[in-house]
Amino acid sequence: MSTKIQRHEFLKSLGFKGASLLAVYCGAASLSSCENESVGPASAIDFTLDLSNAAYSVLNTVGKYVIYNQVVVARVSSTSFAAVTQICSHEGRAQVIFNGTNFFCTAHGATFSMTGAPTSAVTNKAIASYKTALSGTTLRVYA
């Protein structure tokens, strides 16, 4: 069982004290907890996938997924898709996949809904989700 440690105690355990501890606080004033922020790729998301292309044709089957530019794109029903970042909010690893039911991190077992909301106790931070639009065989994924 893990326990939470306060930032001040953590820095002290690393040997920071006095002026060096003050320097860390002053220099890191922009740092904050990411408890309610979502985690996702740093770049803007806007791309298209041609579902008639062999590389992406698996998306014609419900329950299947592809990963493109660290975005997991899944066919969640006969009429809809879902897309989320591949970067897990638990430890920042690019290990999120779609398991046919929800998004799942293979590193630590965190699960996420179709909208990126956490659905397990592994993390309470969401992952970024993206919009999808299908036109013919072209699927657009965008922020």
N, C-alpha and C positions, 0 to 999 in steps of 0.2 A: 504494500500500500504506500503510495507516495503522499507526501505532505507538501503544502504550499509554503513558500518562504517569501517574506516581504523583500522588496528590492533593496532596501537599506541593509538588511541582514545579509543578503546575498553578496552585496558589494563588500561588506565588512569581512565576510568569509573568504573573499578573494585577496584580502590584505589591504584594501583601501581604507585609509583613515585620515583624519585631519584635513589638511589642505588638498590632498589628492582626492578624497571623497567629495569635498566641496567642488573641485574642478569637474568631476564626473557629473555631478548634479547640474552645475551651471552649463557645462558644455553639452549636456544631453537634455536640455530643457524641452526640446521638441519631441523627445521620446515619450510614448504613452502606451498604455495597455491596448491590445488589439482585441479585447474581449468581445466587442460587438461589431467589429469590422469583418468584412468578408475578404477572403484570400483569393487571388487570381493572378493571371499573367500580367506583367508590367505593361505590355503593349496593348493598344486598342484592338478590339476584336471585331473584324468584319471580313468574312470570307465566304466563298461558295464552294460547294461540293457537287460534282456531277454524279448522280446516283446511277447513271448508265455506265460509268467508268468502273472497271473491274475492282479497282482499289476501294471504292466506296459503295459498291452494289450490295454489300452486306446490310446496309441501312434500309434495304427494301424488305427486310425480315424483322418482325417485332421481336424485341429482346436483344438484338445485336447492337454493336457500337463500333466506332472508329475513334482514333485519337489523331487530331490534326493540330499542329502548333500548340501543344499542351492544352488542348480543349477536347473533352470527351463528349462526343456527339452520339446520342442513343435514339433508337426507334422505340418509343415507349408504348405505342398503340398503332392500330392500322391507319390512324389519321394524325398522329402527332409525334413530335421529336422533343428531346430535351438536350440541353448542352450546358456543361459546367466546366470549370477549370480542372485540370489534372492535378493541380497542386493542393495537397491536403492541408487543411488548416491546423492540424495537430502538430506536425513538425516540419511542414513545408516541403515534404517529399512529393515528387511527381509520380504518384502511384495510385491515383483514383481511377477506377474502372466502373463499368456498369455491369451489375450481376444479373440482369434480367428483371429485377424488381426495384432496385435503388442504386445510387452511386455508393461505392465502397472503396475504402483505402486498403490496399493489400499489405501495407506496412504494419498498421496497428489495429485494423478492424473498425475504424470510424465509418459510420454510414451517414448518408445525406439524402434528403428528399429530391424530387425533381426540380425544386427551386433552389437547391443548395443549402437548405436549412439542416443543421445537425439533427440526427435522429438516434444517436447513441450517446452514452456517457463518456466516450473517449475524448470528445471535444465539445465545447459549447460555442465554437466559432463557425460561422457559415463559410461556404466557399462561393465564389462568384458564379452566377448563372447567366446565361445569355439567351436572347430571343432567337427563334428559328422561323423561317418562312419557306414553304415549298412552292415552287412554280414549275410545273411539268416534272422534269427529272433534276432540276437544280434546287439544292437546299442552301439557303443563305443562313449563316450564323453571324449574329451581330450583337453589339452591346446597346 
